[in-house]
Amino acid sequence: MNISFWVVMLLSLLVAITIVIRPLLRVRPHRSVAYKTSNIQLHEEKMNELNIDLEEDRIDLADYKIARQELDRELLVDTPVDSKETARLHYKTEAKKHPALALAIAVFLPAMSLLVYMQLGMHSNAPQEVPATAADKNMPSVEEMVAKLEKYLQENKGELKDWVMLGRSYKHLKRYGEAANAFIAAGKFEQNPQVMLEHAEVLALMNGQKFNAEARELVLKALALSPDNVNALWFAGIAELQFGQFRKSIEYLTQLSSVAAEDAEVDHSIRLFIGEARKQLIAAGETVASMDELLPPVKKTPVANAASLMVKVDISAEARQHFSTTDIVFVYAKAVNGPKMPLAAQRLTLADLPASVVLDDSMAMMEGMNMSSFKQVMVSARASKTGAAIAQSGDYIGQAVVDDVTVTKDLSINIDSIVP
């Protein structure tokens, strides 16, 4: 055994330890999307942001096409199989530092590697062959396990859990028609809200992610049996929106305020659907409460040295006369002395005003181009009839300068000045 071998081995071990413990010593955000229906809304938002980037010459046409293709591919990603994950729309968690665990790994990994090497490596007196277990050799596929479960249920009545398992397996395999039949069989055992919701979800997947009359009825029955069920409230809100029952949709979705309060992204997703329901009611000439009255804005817990502004936006009576309720309102922050690119932005409609929005570092379009990097920013709220990302003559705007975004947390802007 020469010295070169040990040097290479030790260097490789150091690299492996660094890769393993580095994430444990960093604080990083982690996001996941857990509900298929909201993917479409999020995809549209990303497309709108991409179009704005192209219009403002932040990206060229070639990069725009590549980014658009990537967004289209992302839209095809399926939701997780476990239906419990559909209780929420988006989740955002933050991984904490684990120095103790990192230290333990740094000590344990080399010791274990040396032990394994001594047992199985060249220093072993006789190479030992580790036999493969029967489970390794004969691990059945999902299809084989489903076939066994099918055969069992053909020969036996089975129980509720058996039929639910079969239904979920079919859903995993995208055999939605068979999944629906399995959930029907499961429903004969008892009136179970979770089974009803999973049955409704499968019917919606069969119908292009739209609830049909049968699926809607199942959701409302589940909600009647379990009024506080988060899944039931969410499905009911979407189903009633798709069936044109806009006030009912708002009623159900606003009951998810406690879920929304846990995360600003969850709050944002719920607001998308409430906003659509409000827009339809206002277009029909009906009076409806403001977004802030229906769903109080989530104020994020400030992170040290991070920027987060709660901006309350309204429009003067004179300016409002020049716009319709569906016209677009942009709220954004730009560096006073820096690039023209927005550091953070939100998009509303005039019907949403008055409203409170959050602008923070998480909205940066690229690393290092966030509000806290510049501190002094100009916050603008602009109403546009055309919806163009660049201000045009005839738009109305309101602006305010923030000297230090890491100190200032609340701001009010009134849209009252015409763009010449």
Secondary structure, DSSP 8 states (H G I E B T S, - for coil): --HHHHHHHHHHHHHHHHHHHTGGGS-EEEEEE--HHHHHHHHHHHHHHHHHHHHTTSS-HHHHHHHHHHHHHHHT----S-GGGGG-SEEEEEE---HHHHHHHHHHHHHHHHHHHHHHSTTSSS-------HHHHT---HHHHHHHHHHHHHHS---HHHHHHHHHHHHHTT-HHHHHHHHHHHHTT---HHHHHHHHHHHHHHTTS---HHHHHHHHHHHHH-TT-HHHHHHHHHHHHHTT-HHHHHHHHHTTHHHHTT-HHHHHHHHHHHHHHHHHHHHTT-----HHHHS--------TT--EEEEEEEE-HHHHTTS-TTSEEEEEEEETTS-SS-SEEEEEEGGG-SEEEEEEGGG-SSTT-SHHHH--EEEEEEEESS--SS--TT-EEEEEEES-TTT--EEEEEE-EE--
